[in-house]
């Protein structure tokens, strides 16, 4: 345990420096390649007006279900009819949003866009991984200045299978992985918002306002959402929340008039109406 | 409303005080405050903003610089300082040639200059690229309004809210437009939408009740009464317009035999009248006789 391992100086000159350089260069190339492929970040998808309308109608219907108590029964019925009337009701229409497969078929842009994203992300990763494991595997690059438990062996000593080696020594392959993830922050400083960030790319794919391939794949069917909303809205029975507002107002005024003008703020009844 | 006004005044006073030492920070803070509160104080913004851009341009951070440029450009259009606006918009347009916001500025400038056709062409051209741009669709409505084409503006905005159904501001504007066109039932529908968005706002209740009162008819007076009451409840009797409205609506109901079905406490109009008198005695004693006369005309007797 106590014995020191002396590292050859050539390891520094022929492994540490070239490895770091090649990773940095690779990331630079990847950065610029993605920018070119994406066409300067203009990969935003066109939003279909009908889809917007549908989503907004859903949101408004939800709002109606939440706040119907503040409008009169006639007004509520009018809106309910707008949403759920047989035939013409907005929630009865067939959804304009396409399912995932359809979207793939009809929108080649989407597909090639995803391809580009994946290609620019995965291909260099694979190439780099092969490159590094071919040329630089099996070297011990350095030592961490603090002790670690043996369970870190898998993380720090990738590529060197020596159970008797102290855990604090790390290998070239582990160094590569560390740099791969650690350098993103450094690159962020240079390129600001343009840095390719996988998590962001992923999020973009997941939550793109208009076309939403991932969500559609995981089973959110726009037609089902409309149906569900319609059923929920039909269940709602109108109840006017302002019933008795006059009585409450009279109460408020009575309290106010009895007291002196300055300190007559009565807050409790005002709260009652909101719940 | 009051705190907003006070905040602005305080910031302006700060600008005054620090004007001898350049006033860079104070001016910047004032402009920021106006942006954050989303108020329109064009005269001061144009004045201070142009001063700031003239003398301290190099001190501003890039992002803030362009925000201030946009803000001052709009204020300049408002105050008809078209020369200033043109310069600002030109440099904004050079910096962000493809941006929707710079297109909007250019359109506003054309509109202010009175070149309506050019402005319209500009919007239509941009809309072809981005048909879902809410900003430009709203500009379209505003352009119709500037032209004085009320029905055109209503038609455009109707189409807009048909798609963007949860846009509260759009519903409010549509309500205003309908009121202007004297289409009260339609306006009432818009204000109902507003009520659902902000049921805790006394002003919304009062607006809606005003519209109902204008339409008239016992049922509407009754509903208006309820909404005025709700407004009184929310504002704890501070809202003078709600008190006036309640008096007026219940005076209308008094003439109608069926109007009262026992829901309204019989002393409510008197209470409202009394609260009004109290409010006026405190805030504007000189106008007290006017209120007394009005209440008498509405046959609301105040127990002294």
Contacts between the chains, C-beta under 8 A, distances in Angstrom:
chain1	res1	chain2	res2	distance
A	47	B	132	4.5
A	49	B	131	5.9
A	49	B	132	5.9
A	49	B	163	6.0
A	52	B	132	5.8
A	52	B	163	5.9
A	52	B	164	7.2
A	53	B	162	7.1
A	53	B	163	4.5
A	53	B	165	7.6
A	56	B	163	6.6
A	56	B	164	5.6
A	56	B	165	4.4
A	56	B	166	5.4
A	57	B	165	5.8
A	59	B	165	7.3
A	59	B	166	4.8
A	60	B	165	4.2
A	60	B	166	5.1
A	63	B	166	6.6
A	63	B	196	5.9
A	63	B	197	7.4
A	64	B	196	6.6
A	66	B	196	7.9
A	67	B	195	7.7
A	67	B	196	4.0
A	67	B	197	7.6
A	67	B	199	5.9
A	68	B	196	7.3
A	69	B	199	7.9
A	70	B	195	4.9
A	70	B	196	6.1
A	70	B	199	4.3
A	71	B	192	4.6
A	71	B	195	5.8
A	71	B	196	6.3
A	72	B	192	7.9
A	72	B	223	5.8
A	75	B	188	8.0
A	75	B	189	7.2
A	75	B	192	4.7
A	78	B	189	7.6
A	241	B	199	7.9
A	242	B	226	5.0
A	242	B	227	7.0
A	242	B	229	7.8
A	242	B	230	5.3
A	244	B	263	7.8
A	245	B	226	5.0
A	245	B	227	7.6
A	245	B	229	4.2
A	245	B	230	4.4
A	245	B	233	6.0
A	246	B	225	6.6
A	246	B	226	6.3
A	246	B	229	4.4
A	246	B	263	6.1
A	246	B	264	4.8
A	246	B	265	6.0
A	246	B	268	5.7
A	247	B	265	5.9
A	248	B	229	7.0
A	248	B	233	4.8
A	249	B	228	7.8
A	249	B	229	3.6
A	249	B	230	7.3
A	249	B	232	4.2
A	249	B	233	4.9
A	249	B	237	7.9
A	249	B	246	7.4
A	249	B	268	6.6
A	249	B	272	7.8
A	250	B	229	7.9
A	250	B	265	4.4
A	250	B	267	6.7
A	250	B	268	4.7
A	250	B	271	5.7
A	252	B	232	6.2
A	252	B	233	5.5
A	252	B	236	5.6
A	252	B	237	5.5
A	253	B	232	6.7
A	253	B	237	5.3
A	253	B	268	7.6
A	253	B	271	4.0
A	253	B	272	6.4
A	253	B	274	7.5
A	253	B	275	5.1
A	254	B	271	6.4
A	256	B	236	6.7
A	256	B	237	4.6
A	256	B	275	6.2
A	256	B	278	7.9
A	257	B	271	6.6
A	257	B	274	5.6
A	257	B	275	6.2
A	257	B	278	6.7
A	261	B	278	6.0
A	261	B	282	5.3
A	264	B	236	7.8
A	264	B	237	7.9
A	265	B	236	5.9
A	266	B	236	5.4
A	267	B	236	6.8
A	269	B	233	5.7
A	269	B	236	7.6
A	270	B	233	5.7
A	270	B	234	5.1
A	270	B	235	7.7
A	270	B	236	5.8
A	273	B	230	6.2
A	273	B	233	5.4
A	273	B	234	6.6
A	274	B	199	7.0
A	274	B	200	5.5
